[in-house]
Amino acid sequence: MMVALWRASALLVMFLAASLPPPQCAQDPAMVHYIYQRFRVLEQGLEKCTEATRAYIQDFQEFSKNISAMLGRCQTYTNEYKSAVNNLALRVERAQREIDYLEYLRESDVCVESEDKTLAEKLLQEAEEKKKIRTLLNASCDNMLMSIKSLKIVKRTLDTHGSWMKDAISNSPKVYFLSGSRNNIVWEFANMHAFMEDNTKPAPRKLILTLSWQGTGQVIYKGFLFFHNQGTANEIIKYNLQKRTVEDRMLLPGGVGRALVYQHSPSTYIDLAVDEHGLWAIHSGPGTYGHLVLTKIEPDTLGVEHSWDTPCRSQDAEASFLLCGVLYVVYSSGGQGPHRITCVYDPLGTISEGDLPNLFFPRRPRSHSMIHYNPRDKQLYAWNEGNQIIYKLQTKRKVPRE
């Protein structure tokens, strides 16, 4: 800007010089005085312009400093805001965990009863609860497991984890193959022979689900596939395989899905099962390697019918199954053999571990990815190191307790 002013001054001087009178008039005192005054005015104008320019530059520098300081404060406020939002999110998450745990306590009927409740009322409540459980588990099934008789390897695949099954209720011969612990592709085979032999006809049907499953705890019951929805803590999906649509869904209460069901099954947080009494869910209670919780589910409405806290722990467990309303949990040391049933839970209290012989599975080098009981053909369907296995069982009638 200063250079421009000096250029303007030079042009003005040249203009004034051009306007001077001829030499003969140059000595006129009045004219000399006039030119002198004009130069003085010009110098004063240039000085004022210079001072104004300096003041503008100084003001602009102050303005820049203020803007820089304000931007620094805005950055500080932004960081503080982000920190406050993160802290709030953590507090909300902790509050949600506490709410889920309180809900679990309420659903598990472990609320502390008031001190003024009489003993008679307690006894009456216990009697009503037992009556409710007997009504709930009133199927004509009174068998108990005595031994795992034999092992048959039906098929060998390369997948370490997965599940396979037949419909637990219908008479359909179809076999369903679900590879992996996170997937949305179900292979439907016409029968067991088609499943066992490759390149047989008819070829398997590929069913692509609209949602993916989590873990290996899937079951097929009355033509519907029930599975734990991947990406959710406790959502169970009821999927119509024929329509290929979601029929219904439910949320298991009580902080379900926050811990593994079995220590040696690293991807299963909810294990579904079917027996003669219907649909069940096995999951872990609060805390790492806590006690297993058994929940009875009404398959038509997806309502929770009842839940039981079991004495069976998830530590060293690899799988479990239900047979005639009794939970059998399979354990192994370090995820390797021997695989044995060392914890049994009967909601009716008719049998206990002392009533059973030593229950061992045929030796396998690794833990099972899944073990599910099929009440229609009275066999166990299992997955072990890529092998699809059937275990035949020996049972006997339960002995009623006095």
C-alpha positions, 0 to 999 in steps of 0.5 A: 500500500505504501508503494502505491501511495508513493507512485500516486505522489510521483504522478501528482508531482508530474502533473503539477510540473506539467501545469507550470507556466512557461519560463518567462512566468516562472519568476512570478512570486505569486505563482511560486507561492501557490506551487509551494502551498500545493506541495505542502498540502500534498505532503500533509495528505501523504502524512495523514494517509501514512498514519492512517495506514499504520493505524489500520495495520496495527488494528489488523494485527490486534484483530488477528491476535484476538481471533487466534486467541478466540480460536484457541479457546474454542479448541479448548471448549471443543475438547472439554465438550468431547470429554464431557460427552464421553464421560456422560456415555460411560455413566449412561453405560454403567447405569444401563448395566446396573438397570440390567442387573436389577432387572435380572434380580427381579426376573430371577426371583431373588428379591429379598422378602420383607421381614414381616412376611409370615412363615405360612405365606412363604410356604404357600408361595413355595408350594404355588411355585412348585405347582407352577413348575410342575404344570409347566413341565407336564410333558409325559417324559420321565427319562434320565440319562444313563450313558453315551453309548456310541459315536458316529461321525456323519460328515467331516468338514473344514469348519472348526465351529458350526452347528447342524440339526434336524427339526426337533418336532416335525417328521421332516427328514431334512438336515440343516447345516450352519457353518461358522459362528457368525454367518447368514447362510443355511444349507438345507439337505433333503435327508441324512443320506444327501447330507452324508454323501457329496454330489448326491441329488437333490443338491442342497438348497442354499438359504440366505438369511436377512440377519446373521447368527452369533455363536453355535446355539441355533435350533430348528423347532416347528419349521422355524430357526431360532438364533442369537442375532449377531451384533446384539447382546440378548436378541433372539430371532424366530426366522421362517425358513420357508418365507425367508423372513423374520417371524418374531423377535425377543429380548432375554431380560437380566443382562443376558449376553454379556458373558460367554455361556461356556468357557471353551466355546469362545463365540456363544453367548446364548445357547438355545436348546429343545427337548420334550418340554419345548424351547429353552435358552441357556446363558450365563449369569452376571460375572465372568464364568458365573453360574448358568441360568436356564430360561424356558421360552414359549416358542409361539409368543416368544415370552419368558415362562420361567427362569432358574439359577443353576449350580452349574458353572460356565468355567471349564464348560464346553456345551450343554443340552436338555433331556426331559427337562433336565440340564446336562453340562459337559466339562473338559479340562483346558478344552481337551478330553476327557469330556464328561458331564459333571453338573446336572440340574433338574428344575423339578428336583427329581434327580441330582448328580448323585443319582447318575453314573459317571457320564463320559463322552468318547474321547475327542481331541478338542472341545465340542462346538455344540451338543444338541439333543433331538427329542424326536430321534432321542440322539445328540447332534454334535460338532467337534473339530469340523466333524459332525457327530451323532451320539446314541444315548441310554436312558432309564425312568426317573425314580421319584423322590419321597 
